[in-house]
Amino acid sequence: MSLNKKEIEKTVKKYGKNDKDSGSSEVQVALLTSRIRTLTDHAKENKKDNHSRRGLVLLVSQRKKLLKYLRRTNPDSYLNITQELAIRRN
């Protein structure tokens, strides 16, 4: 369910300001999105796995909070990240 090290490094390089930038909001949203997508596929296959479903709901709410913060502080970056990840239809 979790991401491996290579996927994390690839996402940090793509969305971060440098190779070590794992703390910026853009990178965190991208990492959460990839985890959400894998858990969504898992939830579709395993309909009775309520523990993973709860984890999925928590991840979605965490990403929502980060996107709300990003929209408030840096609207241009918010638009770029939502379009690149195809998260919201604004």
N, C-alpha and C positions, 0 to 999 in steps of 0.2 A: 504494500500500500504506500509506503514511503518512497521517496525518490532516492536514486542512488547518487553517488558522489559526482559522476560525470554529468548527469542531467542538471544537477545543481550548479556546477561550474559553468556549464553551457548557458544556463539562464542568467547567471550573474554577469557573464561576459556580454550577453546580448542587451540586458536592460540596465546594468549598473554603470556607474561613472568610470570605474576601473575594474580590474580583475578581482580586487579584494572587497568591493562594495556590496556586501550582503545585507546591509541594514537599511538601505534607502527604501522608501515606500514602494517605488516602482518594482524593485526586485522582490520585495515581500509579496506584493500582489501577484506577480508572475509565478512565484513559487507556490503560493496558495492555489492559484488557478490550476496549475498542473496537478497538484494533489487532489483538488476537487474533481477534476475530470477523471482521474483514475478511480477515485472512490465512487463516482457516479456510475461508471461502468460496472464496478463490483456490486453496487446496490441493485442494478438492473438484473444481474445474474443471480444474486442471492437475496431474494425478497424478504426472507425472514431474519436476516442479520441486522437486528435492531441496534446493536452496539456500534457497528460501523456507520449506520444511518445517523445515529446521534452525533458521532464524530464529524460526519459530513455537514450536518446542520451547524455545528460549532465553527467549522472552517469557513462556511459561507458567511456566517455572521461576523467573523473576524475580518474577512476580506471586505465585507460591506463597510465596516468601521474604518478600515484603512483607505478605502476609496472615498469615503465621506471626508476624511482628513485631507486627502490629496486634492479633492475638488475644492476644498476651502482654501488650501495654502498655495497650490500651483495648478490652476485650471488647464493650462496648456498641456502639462504633463499628464493630467487626468484624461484629457481627450485622446492624447496619443496612446496611452496604455490601454484604454478601453477599446480603441479601434484596432490596435495590433492584436490584442488577445480575444477580440470579438466577445466581450463580456456583456455590454449593455447596448441597447438600441436607442441611443439618444439622437 
